[in-house]
Amino acid sequence: MKAIYCLFVTGCITLTGAAQTYFIKKITPGAVQVSGKGDSRDWRQANVLTNFVDPWDSVAAPATSFAALWDGEWLYLLYRVKDDTVIVPVKRNDKKEVGASDRVEIFLTTGPALTPYYCLELDATARVLDYTASYYRTMHYEWQWPKGQLVVKTSPTPDGYIVEMAISVRSLKDLGLLKEGRLQAGLFRAENKGTRNGRADLRWISWIKPSSVQPDFHIPSAFGALVLE
């Protein structure tokens, strides 16, 4: 599979055989201010990943882009999503409601056995579904990302939404996720297409094609590497 990285200034670069590795540029501490709009100037330095696919649908996936930066203390992530109809159900305002919303996701693991791995699912209104899990699909929804170590903001756009977030490097180290400047991660998106049989009808979009006939991000082949430069 080919990976396509775009630079805001210079356009797109197509790389062969790099679909599971994304390189994160280092910036001056405090240069990125998380606003939910991705409007800090330093975002222009970031590599932008645009080759998100829906491996389980014959129709091309709607446009999704991902970018990341880090400054030694924080890891910054930016998703830009095209979505004609953004759906965010709110009844109890429980974090599990994010599971029925239009959202982006990042999974992080300590190793290929996925024991454990940590999941952050972030909807278009900045609600966070955070949980830890073990292979295969043993979920612990009572778990929360360490307090004060995660910042999430969002904003609507004319054709979708933006999710901008910051994760402290400290929390990544404390959880055993950051090892020798590398994170084992999966980057995903869920698109709510409406309701079917009383439940959210979701489309699953991924940065790579996992080895699964049915939609599944909770398997080792859905993970690749984020490398801190």
Residue pairs with C-beta under 8 A, 6 or more apart in sequence:
1 19
1 51
1 208
1 209
2 14
2 15
2 16
2 19
2 51
3 14
3 15
3 16
3 18
3 19
3 21
3 22
3 49
3 51
4 12
4 13
4 14
4 15
4 49
4 50
4 51
5 12
5 13
5 15
5 22
5 47
5 48
5 49
5 50
6 12
6 13
6 47
6 48
6 49
6 50
6 65
7 13
7 44
7 46
7 47
7 48
8 43
8 44
8 46
8 48
9 44
12 50
19 51
19 207
19 208
19 224
20 208
20 223
20 224
20 225
21 224
21 225
21 226
21 227
22 47
22 49
22 66
22 68
22 187
22 207
22 224
22 225
22 226
22 227
23 47
23 227
23 229
24 46
24 47
24 68
24 69
24 70
24 75
24 226
24 227
24 228
24 229
25 45
25 46
25 47
25 69
25 70
25 229
26 69
26 70
26 71
26 72
26 228
26 229
27 42
27 45
27 69
27 70
27 71
28 42
28 71
29 71
29 72
29 73
30 71
31 40
31 41
31 42
31 71
32 40
32 42
32 43
32 69
32 71
32 74
32 76
32 166
33 40
34 76
34 151
34 153
34 164
34 165
34 166
35 153
35 155
35 164
36 126
36 153
36 154
36 155
36 162
36 163
36 164
37 155
37 162
37 164
38 67
38 78
38 80
38 162
38 164
42 69
43 67
43 69
43 78
45 69
46 67
46 68
46 69
46 78
47 67
47 68
48 65
48 66
48 67
49 65
49 66
49 67
49 187
49 207
50 63
50 64
50 65
51 207
52 61
52 63
52 64
52 65
52 66
52 187
52 189
52 205
52 206
52 207
53 61
53 205
53 206
53 208
53 209
54 60
54 61
54 203
54 204
54 205
54 206
55 206
55 209
55 210
56 204
56 214
56 215
57 203
61 203
61 205
62 81
62 82
62 83
62 160
62 191
62 205
63 81
63 82
64 79
64 80
64 81
64 82
64 104
64 189
64 205
65 79
65 80
66 77
66 78
66 79
66 187
66 207
67 77
67 78
68 75
68 76
68 77
68 78
68 226
69 75
69 76
70 76
70 169
70 228
72 169
73 168
73 169
73 170
74 166
74 167
74 168
74 169
75 166
75 167
75 168
75 169
75 172
75 228
76 164
76 165
76 166
77 106
77 163
77 164
77 165
77 166
77 167
78 162
78 163
78 164
78 165
79 104
79 122
79 162
79 163
79 164
79 189
80 157
80 160
80 162
81 102
81 104
81 124
81 160
81 161
81 162
81 163
81 189
82 159
82 160
83 102
83 124
83 159
83 160
83 161
83 191
84 159
84 160
86 102
86 124
86 156
86 160
86 161
87 101
87 102
87 192
87 194
87 200
88 101
88 102
88 123
88 124
88 125
88 127
89 97
89 100
89 101
89 200
90 97
90 125
91 97
93 127
95 127
95 128
95 129
95 130
95 141
96 129
96 141
97 127
98 121
98 122
98 123
98 127
98 128
98 129
99 121
99 129
99 200
100 192
100 199
100 200
100 202
101 123
101 124
101 125
101 127
101 190
101 192
101 200
102 123
102 124
102 161
102 190
102 191
102 192
103 121
103 122
103 123
103 124
103 129
103 189
103 190
104 121
104 122
104 163
104 187
104 188
104 189
104 190
105 119
105 120
105 121
105 122
105 186
105 187
105 188
105 189
105 190
105 217
106 119
106 120
106 185
106 186
106 187
106 188
107 117
107 118
107 119
107 120
107 185
107 186
107 188
107 217
107 218
107 222
107 223
108 117
108 118
108 119
108 120
108 172
108 175
108 177
108 183
108 184
108 185
109 116
109 117
109 118
109 177
109 184
109 185
109 223
110 116
110 117
110 175
110 176
110 177
110 184
111 184
112 184
112 220
112 223
113 135
113 220
114 133
114 134
114 135
114 136
114 218
114 219
114 220
114 223
115 134
115 135
116 132
116 133
116 134
117 132
117 133
117 134
117 135
117 218
118 130
118 131
118 132
118 133
118 145
118 175
118 177
119 129
119 130
119 131
119 132
119 133
120 128
120 129
120 130
120 145
120 150
120 165
120 167
121 128
121 129
121 130
121 190
122 128
122 129
122 152
122 154
122 163
122 165
123 129
123 154
124 154
124 156
124 161
124 163
125 154
126 152
126 153
126 154
126 163
128 145
128 150
128 152
129 141
130 143
130 144
130 145
130 150
131 139
131 140
131 141
131 142
131 143
132 139
132 140
132 143
133 139
133 140
133 218
135 218
135 219
135 220
136 218
136 219
137 218
145 167
145 171
146 168
146 171
146 174
146 175
148 168
149 167
149 168
149 170
149 171
150 165
150 166
150 167
150 168
150 171
151 165
151 166
152 163
152 164
152 165
153 163
153 164
153 165
154 161
154 162
154 163
154 164
155 161
155 162
156 162
169 178
172 178
172 183
177 183
177 184
178 228
181 227
181 228
182 225
182 226
182 227
182 228
183 225
183 226
183 227
183 228
184 223
184 224
184 225
185 223
185 224
185 225
185 226
186 206
186 207
186 217
186 222
186 223
186 224
187 206
187 207
188 204
188 205
188 206
188 207
188 217
188 222
189 204
189 205
189 206
190 202
190 203
190 204
190 205
191 202
191 203
191 205
192 200
192 201
192 202
193 201
193 202
193 203
194 200
194 201
195 201
204 215
204 217
206 217
206 222
207 224
208 221
208 222
208 224
210 216
210 217
210 219
210 221
210 222
211 219
211 221
212 219
212 221
212 222
216 222
